[in-house]
């Protein structure tokens, strides 16, 4: 019987540089590239000999090429330090002039955070589509097997999430000392650069992230003893109340924070994310989107616009989108709406939940979306009073537990998860709740 011929165990240092570079170029992401480059001096030398092209190729193994300019812009927006109005305006000028679309000398120190940001964008993009497409927007019937996303739809949704992250980086509150941009100033330097359906795409992302975040936030606010003592309000229908500013503050912390929050499994994990980061933000995206509408409204409906009105009030899209679906869907929904409600219109919340400005025309026509004008759904308010009274009762109960030294998770009729510490001195409680 023939003995198998032993294969030579060639050391890495014997491989030609070109082969090592091909191996590096085939790696799936920048984190893996960094690990391999640091694993052996031969890989390191091969990488140094062609680092920019290798890094770019690895990024393209993970990120679609049309998203790289967005990824680079988000990366640069995260590095605006120290933050200043002048620095933001200079950044936005470069952004609108397309300078982030130009050839970039990619380094690992750039590629690793860009890879991480894309992971967050891809996570939320997939979940957004799953949620938005699970119900037929016309019939209201659950769709268990919607047609797969097209490349244009994936790109469109991903760009909207990148735009959210960029907005968060440049407009979130960092310190009360910051000379922040008001929502009206945000309109002038940011929202006015986009078409109304592109701003409505960002509104779809905002509403989706708000719903995802608020499910965790409200559950925590309804059960945490310390938050009960501090009267942190909760409830799903508080978009226009002061309580919403606290949630906008949570939303402003960006995609990576929100991903960790919505995937946290335990009370301890959620506490570590929520408790030290609670702050209000009255100037964040919800108010920015509302302020993006024209304030000098003349009550002229979109269907009555002249060509001059179109030129003056309907900005051209900044993104190169070859499919007419988003624009047609926006015009259909706003046919009988005037320009003070072109974006983030309260009665289009249901449409935004279905992501109506994210889809190709073929999908919209398959749904038969345009067969009839959109009719605004009325919103039920009857449960708000009962919800409010239950919240006040919960505050009183948890405050009493807090003063007795209780901390942690509380549920009505279940105090088994409370951690008891020393009793706190009595503090008079000030009612600070404003409820519509």
C-alpha positions as CSV (number, residue, x, y, z in Angstrom):
1,X,0.0,0.0,0.0
2,X,1.4,3.3,-1.0
3,X,2.1,5.8,1.7
4,X,0.6,9.3,1.2
5,X,3.1,11.8,0.1
6,X,3.6,14.3,2.9
7,X,2.8,17.8,1.9
8,X,5.4,20.4,2.8
9,X,4.4,22.6,5.7
10,X,5.4,25.9,4.2
11,X,6.0,28.8,6.6
12,X,4.1,32.0,5.8
13,X,7.3,33.9,5.3
14,X,8.0,31.7,2.2
15,X,4.8,32.9,0.4
16,X,5.3,35.5,-2.2
17,X,4.0,39.0,-1.4
18,X,1.4,38.9,-4.1
19,X,-0.2,35.8,-2.7
20,X,-0.3,37.3,0.8
21,X,-1.9,40.4,-0.6
22,X,-4.6,38.3,-2.4
23,X,-5.3,36.5,0.9
24,X,-5.7,39.9,2.6
25,X,-8.0,41.2,-0.2
26,X,-10.3,38.2,0.3
27,X,-11.0,39.0,4.0
28,X,-14.6,39.8,4.9
29,X,-14.2,43.0,6.9
30,X,-11.8,45.5,8.3
31,X,-11.8,44.0,11.8
32,X,-10.6,40.7,10.4
33,X,-8.1,42.5,8.2
34,X,-6.6,44.2,11.2
35,X,-6.3,41.0,13.1
36,X,-4.6,39.1,10.3
37,X,-2.2,42.0,9.5
38,X,-1.1,42.0,13.2
39,X,-0.8,38.2,13.3
40,X,2.4,37.8,11.4
41,X,5.2,40.1,10.2
42,X,4.9,38.7,6.6
43,X,1.2,39.7,6.5
44,X,2.2,43.1,7.9
45,X,4.9,43.7,5.2
46,X,2.5,42.6,2.5
47,X,-0.2,44.9,3.7
48,X,2.1,47.9,4.0
49,X,3.2,47.4,0.4
50,X,-0.4,48.0,-0.8
51,X,-2.4,49.2,2.2
52,X,-4.8,51.6,0.6
53,X,-5.9,49.3,-2.2
54,X,-6.1,46.3,0.1
55,X,-8.2,48.2,2.7
56,X,-10.5,49.5,0.0
57,X,-11.0,46.0,-1.4
58,X,-11.9,44.6,2.0
59,X,-14.4,47.4,2.6
60,X,-16.0,46.6,-0.8
61,X,-16.3,42.9,0.3
62,X,-18.6,44.2,3.0
63,X,-20.1,47.5,1.9
64,X,-21.8,48.2,-1.5
65,X,-19.7,50.7,-3.4
66,X,-22.6,53.2,-3.7
67,X,-22.7,53.4,0.1
68,X,-19.0,54.2,0.6
69,X,-19.4,58.0,0.2
70,X,-22.2,57.9,2.9
71,X,-20.0,55.8,5.1
72,X,-17.1,58.1,4.8
73,X,-19.3,61.2,5.4
74,X,-20.6,59.6,8.6
75,X,-17.1,58.8,9.7
76,X,-15.9,62.4,9.2
77,X,-19.0,63.8,10.9
78,X,-18.1,61.8,14.0
79,X,-14.7,63.5,14.1
80,X,-15.9,67.1,14.3
81,X,-14.0,68.0,17.4
82,X,-14.2,70.3,19.1
83,X,-17.7,70.8,17.8
84,X,-18.5,74.3,16.5
85,X,-21.1,75.8,14.2
86,X,-18.3,76.9,11.8
87,X,-16.9,73.3,11.6
88,X,-20.4,71.9,11.0
89,X,-21.1,74.3,8.2
90,X,-17.7,73.6,6.5
91,X,-18.3,69.9,6.8
92,X,-21.8,70.2,5.2
93,X,-20.4,72.3,2.4
94,X,-17.9,69.6,1.5
95,X,-20.7,67.0,1.9
96,X,-23.1,68.7,-0.5
97,X,-20.3,69.4,-3.0
98,X,-19.7,65.6,-3.2
99,X,-16.2,65.7,-1.8
100,X,-16.8,62.5,0.1
101,X,-17.5,60.7,-3.2
102,X,-13.9,61.4,-4.4
103,X,-11.2,58.8,-4.1
104,X,-10.1,58.3,-0.5
105,X,-6.8,56.8,0.7
106,X,-8.4,54.3,3.0
107,X,-6.5,53.2,6.2
108,X,-7.4,50.5,8.7
109,X,-8.0,53.3,11.3
110,X,-10.7,54.6,9.0
111,X,-12.0,51.2,7.8
112,X,-12.6,49.7,11.3
113,X,-15.2,52.3,12.4
114,X,-16.7,52.4,8.9
115,X,-17.2,48.6,9.0
116,X,-18.8,48.9,12.4
117,X,-21.2,51.6,11.3
118,X,-22.2,49.5,8.3
119,X,-23.0,46.6,10.6
120,X,-25.4,48.9,12.5
121,X,-27.0,50.2,9.3
122,X,-27.4,46.7,7.8
123,X,-29.0,45.5,11.1
124,X,-31.6,48.3,11.1
125,X,-32.1,48.2,7.3
126,X,-33.1,44.6,7.4
127,X,-35.4,45.0,10.4
128,X,-37.0,48.1,9.0
129,X,-37.9,46.3,5.8
130,X,-39.2,43.3,7.8
131,X,-41.5,45.5,9.9
132,X,-42.6,47.8,7.0
133,X,-43.4,45.0,4.6
134,X,-45.2,42.6,7.0
135,X,-48.6,44.3,6.4
136,X,-50.1,45.2,3.0
137,X,-50.5,49.0,3.1
138,X,-53.8,48.9,1.2
139,X,-55.7,45.9,2.5
140,X,-54.1,45.8,5.9
141,X,-53.6,42.0,5.6
142,X,-50.4,40.4,7.0
143,X,-48.0,39.6,4.2
144,X,-45.9,36.6,5.4
145,X,-43.7,36.4,2.2
146,X,-43.2,39.9,0.7
147,X,-41.0,40.0,-2.4
148,X,-37.3,40.5,-1.7
149,X,-35.9,44.0,-1.6
150,X,-34.4,45.2,-4.8
151,X,-30.9,46.7,-4.9
152,X,-32.4,50.2,-5.2
153,X,-34.6,49.7,-2.2
154,X,-31.7,48.4,-0.1
155,X,-29.6,51.3,-1.1
156,X,-32.4,53.8,-0.5
157,X,-33.1,52.5,3.0
158,X,-29.5,52.2,3.9
159,X,-28.8,55.8,2.8
160,X,-31.6,57.0,5.0
161,X,-30.1,55.3,8.0
162,X,-26.7,56.8,7.2
163,X,-28.4,60.2,6.9
164,X,-29.9,59.7,10.4
165,X,-26.4,58.9,11.8
166,X,-24.9,61.9,10.1
167,X,-27.7,64.1,11.4
168,X,-27.2,62.7,14.9
169,X,-23.4,63.4,14.8
170,X,-23.8,67.0,13.9
171,X,-27.0,68.1,15.5
172,X,-27.3,66.2,18.8
173,X,-26.8,68.1,22.1
174,X,-23.4,67.6,23.5
175,X,-23.4,70.3,26.2
176,X,-25.9,72.9,27.4
177,X,-23.0,75.4,26.6
178,X,-23.2,74.5,22.9
179,X,-24.5,77.2,20.6
180,X,-26.7,74.7,18.8
181,X,-28.5,75.0,15.6
182,X,-32.2,75.6,16.1
183,X,-34.7,73.5,14.1
184,X,-35.2,76.5,11.8
185,X,-31.5,76.8,11.2
186,X,-31.3,73.1,10.6
187,X,-33.9,73.6,7.8
188,X,-31.7,76.2,6.2
189,X,-28.4,74.2,6.2
190,X,-29.6,70.6,6.0
191,X,-33.2,69.8,5.2
192,X,-33.6,72.4,2.4
193,X,-30.8,70.6,0.4
194,X,-33.1,67.6,0.0
195,X,-36.4,66.9,-1.8
196,X,-39.5,66.5,0.4
197,X,-39.6,62.7,-0.3
198,X,-36.0,62.4,0.8
199,X,-36.8,64.2,4.0
200,X,-39.8,62.0,4.4
201,X,-37.5,58.9,4.1
202,X,-35.6,60.3,7.0
203,X,-38.9,60.7,8.8
204,X,-39.7,57.0,8.2
205,X,-36.4,56.1,9.8
206,X,-37.0,58.4,12.7
207,X,-40.5,56.9,13.4
208,X,-39.2,53.4,13.1
209,X,-36.3,54.0,15.5
210,X,-38.5,55.8,17.9
211,X,-40.9,52.9,18.0
212,X,-38.1,50.4,18.4
213,X,-36.5,52.5,21.2
214,X,-39.7,53.5,22.9
215,X,-40.8,49.9,23.5
216,X,-37.6,49.4,25.6
217,X,-37.7,52.9,27.1
218,X,-41.4,52.7,28.2
219,X,-41.0,49.3,29.8
220,X,-38.0,50.5,31.8
221,X,-39.7,53.7,32.8
222,X,-42.8,51.8,33.9
223,X,-40.9,49.5,36.2
224,X,-37.6,51.0,37.4
225,X,-38.0,52.3,40.9
226,X,-35.6,55.2,40.6
227,X,-37.2,56.4,37.4
228,X,-40.6,56.2,39.2
229,X,-39.2,58.4,42.0
230,X,-38.0,60.9,39.3
231,X,-41.4,60.7,37.5
232,X,-40.0,59.7,34.1
233,X,-43.1,59.6,32.0
234,X,-43.9,56.8,29.6
235,X,-46.5,56.0,27.1
236,X,-46.6,55.3,23.3
237,X,-48.6,58.4,22.3
238,X,-46.4,61.3,23.5
239,X,-44.9,62.6,20.3
240,X,-45.8,66.2,21.0
241,X,-45.4,66.3,24.8
242,X,-42.4,67.2,26.9
243,X,-41.9,63.6,27.7
244,X,-40.9,63.1,24.0
245,X,-37.9,65.4,24.5
246,X,-36.4,62.8,26.9
247,X,-36.9,60.1,24.3
248,X,-35.5,62.3,21.6
249,X,-32.4,62.6,23.8
250,X,-32.1,58.8,23.9
251,X,-32.7,58.7,20.1
252,X,-29.9,61.2,19.5
253,X,-27.2,58.8,20.8
254,X,-26.9,57.1,17.4
255,X,-27.4,53.8,15.7
256,X,-24.8,51.8,17.7
257,X,-26.3,52.8,21.0
258,X,-29.8,52.1,19.8
259,X,-28.9,48.7,18.5
260,X,-27.3,47.8,21.8
261,X,-30.4,49.1,23.6
262,X,-33.0,47.2,21.5
263,X,-31.0,44.0,21.6
264,X,-30.3,44.1,25.4
265,X,-31.8,41.0,27.1
266,X,-31.7,41.8,30.8
267,X,-32.8,44.6,33.1
268,X,-29.1,45.1,34.1
269,X,-28.0,45.6,30.5
270,X,-30.8,48.1,29.9
271,X,-30.1,49.9,33.1
272,X,-26.4,50.3,32.2
273,X,-27.5,51.8,28.8
274,X,-30.4,54.0,29.9
275,X,-29.6,55.3,33.4
276,X,-26.4,57.2,32.7
277,X,-27.5,58.5,29.3
278,X,-30.9,60.1,30.2
279,X,-31.2,63.6,28.9
280,X,-33.7,65.7,27.1
281,X,-33.2,67.2,23.6
282,X,-35.9,69.6,22.3
283,X,-34.0,70.4,19.1
284,X,-33.5,66.8,17.8
285,X,-34.9,65.2,14.7
286,X,-38.7,65.2,15.4
287,X,-38.6,69.0,15.8
288,X,-36.1,69.4,12.9
289,X,-38.3,67.5,10.5
290,X,-41.4,69.5,11.5
291,X,-39.4,72.7,11.1
292,X,-38.3,71.6,7.6
293,X,-41.7,72.5,6.3
294,X,-42.4,76.0,5.0
295,X,-43.5,78.3,7.7
296,X,-45.1,80.8,5.3
297,X,-47.9,78.4,4.3
298,X,-50.6,79.8,2.0
299,X,-52.9,76.8,2.3
300,X,-52.5,75.9,-1.4
301,X,-52.7,72.2,-1.8
302,X,-50.0,70.3,-3.8
303,X,-52.5,69.4,-6.5
304,X,-53.0,73.1,-7.2
305,X,-49.3,73.9,-7.6
306,X,-48.2,75.8,-10.8
307,X,-44.9,75.1,-12.4
308,X,-43.6,78.2,-10.6
309,X,-44.8,76.8,-7.2
310,X,-43.1,73.5,-8.0
311,X,-39.8,75.2,-8.8
312,X,-40.0,77.3,-5.7
313,X,-41.2,74.9,-3.1
314,X,-40.4,71.4,-4.2
315,X,-36.6,71.0,-4.0
316,X,-34.9,68.6,-6.4
317,X,-33.5,65.4,-4.9
318,X,-29.8,65.4,-3.9
319,X,-29.5,61.6,-4.3
320,X,-29.2,59.9,-7.7
321,X,-32.3,57.6,-7.6
322,X,-33.3,56.3,-11.0
323,X,-36.6,54.9,-9.7
324,X,-39.7,57.2,-9.6
325,X,-41.4,55.3,-6.8
326,X,-40.6,57.4,-3.8
327,X,-41.4,60.7,-5.5
328,X,-44.7,59.4,-6.9
329,X,-45.7,57.9,-3.5
330,X,-44.9,61.2,-1.7
331,X,-47.0,63.2,-4.3
332,X,-49.9,60.8,-4.0
333,X,-50.0,61.0,-0.2
334,X,-49.7,64.9,-0.2
335,X,-52.0,65.6,-3.1
336,X,-54.4,67.5,-0.8
337,X,-51.8,68.8,1.7
338,X,-50.2,72.3,1.8
339,X,-46.5,72.8,2.3
340,X,-46.6,73.2,6.1
341,X,-47.2,69.5,6.3
342,X,-45.0,68.1,3.5
343,X,-42.8,66.3,5.9
344,X,-43.5,64.4,9.2
345,X,-47.2,65.1,8.8
346,X,-49.0,63.7,11.9
347,X,-51.7,62.0,9.9
348,X,-49.2,60.1,7.7
349,X,-47.7,58.2,10.6
350,X,-49.3,55.0,9.4
351,X,-47.8,55.5,5.9
352,X,-44.4,56.1,7.3
353,X,-44.7,52.9,9.3
354,X,-45.1,51.1,6.0
355,X,-42.1,53.0,4.6
356,X,-44.1,54.3,1.7
357,X,-41.4,56.5,0.2
358,X,-38.8,53.7,0.3
359,X,-40.1,51.4,-2.4
360,X,-39.7,51.0,-6.1
361,X,-42.6,51.9,-8.4
362,X,-43.1,48.3,-9.3
363,X,-43.8,47.3,-5.7
364,X,-46.1,50.3,-5.2
365,X,-48.1,49.4,-8.3
366,X,-48.3,45.8,-7.4
367,X,-49.9,46.9,-4.1
368,X,-52.3,49.1,-6.2
369,X,-51.4,51.9,-3.8
370,X,-52.4,54.7,-6.1
371,X,-55.9,53.5,-7.0
372,X,-57.5,56.0,-4.6
373,X,-56.4,59.1,-2.7
374,X,-54.9,58.6,0.8
375,X,-57.4,59.1,3.6
376,X,-56.1,60.2,6.9
377,X,-56.8,57.8,9.7
378,X,-58.2,59.2,12.9
379,X,-56.3,58.6,16.1
380,X,-58.0,57.2,19.2
381,X,-57.3,59.2,22.4
382,X,-59.8,57.6,24.7
383,X,-57.3,55.5,26.6
384,X,-54.9,58.4,27.4
385,X,-56.7,59.3,30.6
386,X,-56.7,55.8,32.0
387,X,-53.0,55.5,31.0
388,X,-52.2,58.7,32.7
389,X,-53.9,57.7,36.0
390,X,-52.2,54.4,36.0
391,X,-48.8,56.1,35.5
392,X,-49.4,58.5,38.4
393,X,-50.4,55.6,40.7
394,X,-47.2,53.8,39.7
395,X,-45.1,56.9,40.5
396,X,-46.6,57.1,44.0
397,X,-45.9,53.4,44.7
398,X,-42.4,53.4,43.4
399,X,-41.6,56.6,45.2
400,X,-42.7,55.1,48.5
401,X,-40.5,52.0,47.8
402,X,-37.5,54.3,46.9
403,X,-37.7,56.1,50.2
404,X,-37.7,52.8,52.0
405,X,-34.4,51.9,50.2
406,X,-35.8,49.8,47.3
407,X,-34.0,49.9,44.0
408,X,-34.3,48.0,40.7
409,X,-37.3,46.4,39.0
410,X,-40.8,46.7,40.3
411,X,-44.1,45.3,39.0
412,X,-47.5,45.8,40.5
413,X,-48.1,42.9,42.9
414,X,-44.5,41.6,42.5
415,X,-41.7,43.0,44.6
416,X,-39.4,40.0,44.4
417,X,-36.9,41.7,42.1
418,X,-36.4,44.7,44.4
419,X,-32.9,45.2,45.8
420,X,-33.2,46.7,49.3
421,X,-30.7,49.3,50.6
422,X,-30.7,51.7,53.5
423,X,-33.8,53.9,53.8
424,X,-33.6,57.3,52.2
425,X,-34.6,60.6,53.9
426,X,-38.0,61.9,52.8
427,X,-37.9,64.3,49.9
428,X,-41.0,66.3,49.0
429,X,-42.1,65.4,45.5
430,X,-42.8,68.1,43.0
431,X,-45.4,67.3,40.4
432,X,-43.7,68.1,37.0
433,X,-45.9,66.3,34.6
434,X,-47.7,68.1,31.8
435,X,-50.1,65.9,30.0
436,X,-52.2,66.9,26.9
